[in-house]
Amino acid sequence: MEISIIITCLILSAFFSGMEIAFISSNKIYLEIEKKQDSFPSRILTRLTEKPSHFIATMLIGNSLALIIYGFFMGDLIVEWIASSGYHFSNGSTLLLQIFIGSFFAIFTAEFLPKVFFQIYANCLIKVFAVPAYCFYLLFYYVATFIIWISDVILRNIFKSPSDEAPIFFSKSELGNYITEQMKAVEDYEIVDSEIQIFQNALEFSGVRARDIMTPRTEISAVEIEDSVDNLRDMFIRTGYSKMLVFQDSLDDMIGYVHSFELFKKPKSIKKALIPVEFVPETIFIKEVLNQLIKTRKSIAVVLDEHGGTAGIISIEDIVEELFGEIEDEHDSEETALTEKEIEEGIFLFSARLNVEYLNQTYKLAIPESDSYGTLGGFIMDFTKEIPQKGMELAIGDYLFYIEEATNKKIELVKMTMRN
């Protein structure tokens, strides 16, 4: 009989502890969406969570009662076990054994394990156990109300603090986690609604830095300030760009850019058509770059590295594409687009310029991410500590890389095979 009561108390304590941590850890947006569903568990969940303080209080009361009853019967059981074993202990030693053995089972089985388990599966378990939790909620409701009233009186009159009842606000991280979970639940990333993708991009937008989306220095097309207008015109024709950067002496000394329509004004020199360029550090967030470009009515900013040299350039189009996805204009073509395709199951062909985080999200990969690099090419060179040549094979973690195209300065195209 005693053992049955002890086991029951441990199960109840585990339940109360688990539901408490599940409510705290659960995604509040998920709960609100579940509460809108027209089902019996959803209606119970609505009543259960409409007063968070009462819910937490009832779970704490239930847990406390379960542990008190457990301690009473567990102490007697330990005393009986000591007596039947033939050992003789002093009252102090017996008390210490009761505390140690009783606490061990209570902490491990009724606190640690259930809290870890309920925290991992918080969204699911709080819905599954909503009905039994609501029964205990009704049972201890008036006791919880009285305890909360006492705590409010103490908070207001002694500590001069407001009541603990406060409206629930959804945090940005909860919203982001919910959207990410929904994205992961879809097997094919391409069938995800475009509005959902834009919404997720908007949530991640504030954390993207200029170095993450800039056009690198090696791919910058520019003319020198002393070049002729004819040379500038030829560069526009050859590249197809609508704007051309202008430097003095070297790319580290950018002084502005020229818009192609300025050529219709037939300027006598590049300097006559020059528009000053903005400069930003590579660590700046792109939302700040966008604000700066809009404020100064410019469309291009030069990204500077820690030494003040040119690391790359960033345009308003780059920033908008980060939010809305790839924007094709009249100059985009298959040649300029970054290559990304799955040749067959587990074998991919990627441009080395593709972002590692993007590849992991889109193709459900697990390429290690680091602040030391942002692109696939950077990841490979971070491992090799050199620039791999065309035809080289590399085994890095769970992936086998074959360098399809490369120059003496950078990796262009990579074939990646999953080893497992």
N, C-alpha and C positions, 0 to 999 in steps of 0.2 A: 504493500500500500504506500509506504513512504517513498519507495523508488519511483512509483508511478506519479506521485505528486511532484517529486523533484524533477523528473523528466518533463512533465507538463509545464512546470514553472519555467524551466530552461527554454522550452519551445516558445512559450508566450513572451518571455523576455527577449528572445531572438527576434520574434515578430515585431514587438514594439520598437526595439532598437533599429531594426531594418527599415520599418516604415518611416521612422523619424528621419533617418539619413536619406531615404529615397525621396522624401518630400523636399528636403533641403537641396539635394543634388539634381533633382529632375529639371528638365528644360521647361521653364514656365510657359513658353510659347506652345510647346507640344501639349502641355496640360490644357491650355486654353482651347486649342483646336479640338482635343479629345472631348472637352466639356460641351462643345457645340454639336457633337454627334447625337442623334436621336436614338439612344439606347439606354437600357437600365443601368449598366455600369457607369455610363457617362453622367447620368443624372445623380447617381450616388457620389461620383467624383466631384461634381459641382458642389453638392452640399458639404462634402468632406473638406474641401479646400477654400470655401468662401470666407472662413475665419481662420487664417493660418495660426494665430496664437493659440486658439482653442484646440486646434488639431495637435500641435506640438505638445501642449500641456496635457492633453488626454493620453498621448503616447508615453509621456514621461511618468504620469501617474500610474498607468498600467505596468510600465517597466519596473517602477519602484515597488509596487505591491507584489509583483511576481518574484522579484529578488528578495524581498523580506520573507515571504513564505518559503522560498527556496532555502534561504539561510537558516531558518528555524528548523526545518526538517533535515537539511544536510548536516547541521551541527549534531543533532541527535543520532543520525546514522553514523557519523564519524566516531562518536563516543561509544556506540554499540560495537563498532568494528574494532576499536582499540581494546575494549573489554573482552571481546571474544578471541582476540589474538594472543592473549596471555601476557602482553606487555603492560608495564606499569609506568605511567607518566604522572608528573605533578600537574596540578590544575593549570599552571601557567603554560606548560608544554602542550597540554591538551588543547588549550585555547589557541595557541600558535598553530597547531596542526589543523584545527578547524578553520582558522582564517586562511591559511596557505592553501589547503586542498579545496575548500569551498570557493575561494577567490579564483583559483586556477581554472576550475570548470566553468565558473560564471563568466569570467573575462574571455576565455577562449571560445566557448560554445554559444554564449548569449550576447556577446558584444563584438569581438573582433571578426569572427567569420561572417555573421549575418550582415554587419555593416559594410564589409568589403564586397560581399555578394550583392547586396541591395544597392550599393553605390554604383557598381558596374552596370547593372540592369535596372536603374532607377525608373526610367520612363515606362518600362514594361511592367515591373512588379508593383508599382503604385496603382496601376490600373487593375491588375490581376487580383490584388488583395484589398481593393477598395471596399467591397461589401463587408468582410469581417472587420476591417478597420472602422467602418461606419457604425457597426454594432457596439464596439467598445467606445466609440466617440459619443454615442447617445448615452451609454452607461455611465461614463465619467464626466458628462458635459457640465452638470451643475457644480460638481466638485472643482472642475477646471475653471469655471466662471468665477467661483469664490476665490480661488488662488490667484487668478489674473487680477481680480479687483484689489486684493491685498497688495500685490506687486505694484499695481498702478498707483495706489495710495502712497506707498513707500517711495516710488520713483518721483512722484510729483511733490510730496511734502518734505522729504528728507534730502534727496539728491537733486531736486529741482529739474528733473528731466521730464520730457513729454511722455505720453502713453506710448506703449510699444506697438499699438495698432497703427499701421501705415499702409498706404496704397501700394500695390505691387506694380513695379515698373519692369519692363522687359529690357534687358541689357543687350548691347550690340553683339557681345560674344554669344549669348543665348540664341539670338536670331541667326547669327552666322553658323553656329553648330547645327541648328535645325535644318537650314538650307543645305549644309554639307551632308547631313545624314540622308536627306531626300535625294541628293545627287548620287550618293554612293549606292542607294537602293536601286538605281536605274542601271541596267547592265550596259546599255549602249549610250554613251555620252552624247551622241549626235541627235538622239530622239528627245533629249531634254528640251522643254519649252524654252524658246529664246529669252522670254521675259525672266524666267528663273535664272538663266545664265547671267543676264545683265544685272539682276538683283544681287547675285553672289559676287559678281565683279565689283559692284558698287560697295559692298561690305568690305571687300579686300582693298578697295581703291586707296583708302587713307594710309595703308601700310606699304605701298609701293614706292620705291625710291627711283630717282632719275637714272642711276646706274643699271637698274633692272630692265629698262625698256629703251635705253638710248641706242642710237646707231653708233657703233664703235669707230674709233679714229681711223682704223684701217680701211673703212668703207666710205669715208668722207670724200666727196668730189668738191674741189674748190679751185679757184683761180687766184693768182697774185694780183695785188693792187696795181702793179705797173703793167700788167698784161693789156693787150689791145682789146677794144670792144669786139672786133672780129673773132678773136680767140674766145671771148666770153660767149658769143653767139654760137660758135662751133661746139662749145661745151654743153650748152643748152640742147642743141640738136642731138649730140652724141648720147647724152645721158637721159634725155626726156624729162628732166626735172623742171619744175616751175620756179624754183629758187636756187641760187648758187652762192655758196659761201665764198668770202674773200679774205685772204690773209696777207700779211706782210712779212716777208723773209721765210717764215715757216708756219706749219699748222698750229704751233703753240702760240702764235700771235694773230689770232682771228680779230678782225676789225669790223666785220659786218657781213651783209649778204645783199644780193641783187635779185629783184623779182623779174621774171621774164618779160612782163608787160612794159617794163621800163625801157626795153629796147625799141619800142614803138615811138618813144620820144626822141630817138636818135641822139643819145648822149655822146659827147666828144671823148669821154673817158669813163672808166669804171667808177672812179671817185664821184662823178656827177650823179650816178644812179645808186650810190651806196646807201644802205639802210643800216644804222647801228644795230649790233646784235646784243642780246642779253647774255649774261654769264651766271651760271649756277654751279654749286658744288655737287659732286656725284652722290652725296649722301642726302640731299634735300628730297622731301616727299613731292611726288608729282602733282599733288593737289596745290602745293605752294607754287610750283612752276607754272601751272595753269593760271593761277591768280595773278602771278607776276606778268605773264605774257598778255593776258587780257587787259591788265591795268596799263601796260606800256604800249598796247596795240601792236605787238610783234608776234610773229608766228614761229620763230626759231630761237632756241637758246643753246649756247655752247656749254657743255658739261666739262668742268675742270676737275682734275685729280688733286690729290693732297699736295702735290708739288707745284700746282698752278699751271700745269700743262693741259693740253686739250685731250680729254678722255673720249669724247664723242659729242654728238649733238642730239637734241630732242626737240620735236616739233609738236604743235597742237594736235596734228593728226595722230601722232604716236600716242598721245595721252587719251584722245577720244577712242582710239582702237582698244586701249586697255580696258575701257569701260564697255564699249558696244561690240567689240570683236573686230575682226579684220574688215577694213574698208577698202574696197577696190576702186582705184581711179583709172584714168585713161592710160596711165603709164605702167600699171601693174600687169605682169604677165607671168606665165608659168616659169620663166627663167629667173625672174626676180623673187618669186614666192619661195618660202622656206620649205624644203622637202620634208614630208612626214607621212609615211604610209606603212601599213603592215603587209609585208610581202606574203607571208603565210603565218600560221599560228606560232607565236613565240619568236618570230623573226621580223625585225623592223628596219626601215631605211630612214634615217634622220639627218637633217641638216645639223651641223655642229653648233649652230647659233641658237637652236631651240632652247628655251628655258627648262631647267631640270624640274622645277615645281610644276610647270605646265604639262610636261611629259608624264610625270607621276600621276597627276590628276586625270589626264585625258585617257591614258592607256593603262591605268591601274598598275603602274610600276612602283618599284621601291628603290630608286636610285638615291643614294645618300645626298642630302642637301647641306650646304655649308655657306658661311659668309665669305669664304675664300674664293668662291666661284658662283656663277649664276647659270651658265649655259652647259650643254652637254660637252662641248669642246673644252671648256674650262675644267669640268670634272675629270676628263681623261688626262689633261695636262697636269692637273693637280696630283694625279696618281703617278704619272710617268716622270714628272719633273723635267720634261723636254717636249719638243714638238714632234709627235710621231709622223713618220713618212708614209706615203701611199703604199698599201699592201701589207702594212704591219698588223699583226693580230695581238690583242691584249685580253687577258682574263682578269676582270676586276669584279670581285664579289660573286654575285649570282649571274653575271653577264659576260658574254664574249663579244668583244668589239673588233670589227675589221675596218680599217681606214680605207674607204673607197676613193676619196679625193682629198688632197692636202697640198699645201705649198710649203716653202721654207719658212713661212711666217705664221701659218695657222692651219687648223683642220677645217675642211669644207664639208665633207659628207661621210657619214658613218653607218655601217650595217651592224645592228645590235641583235644578238641572239641570246635568249634566256637559256641558261644552262640547266635549270631544274625543270 
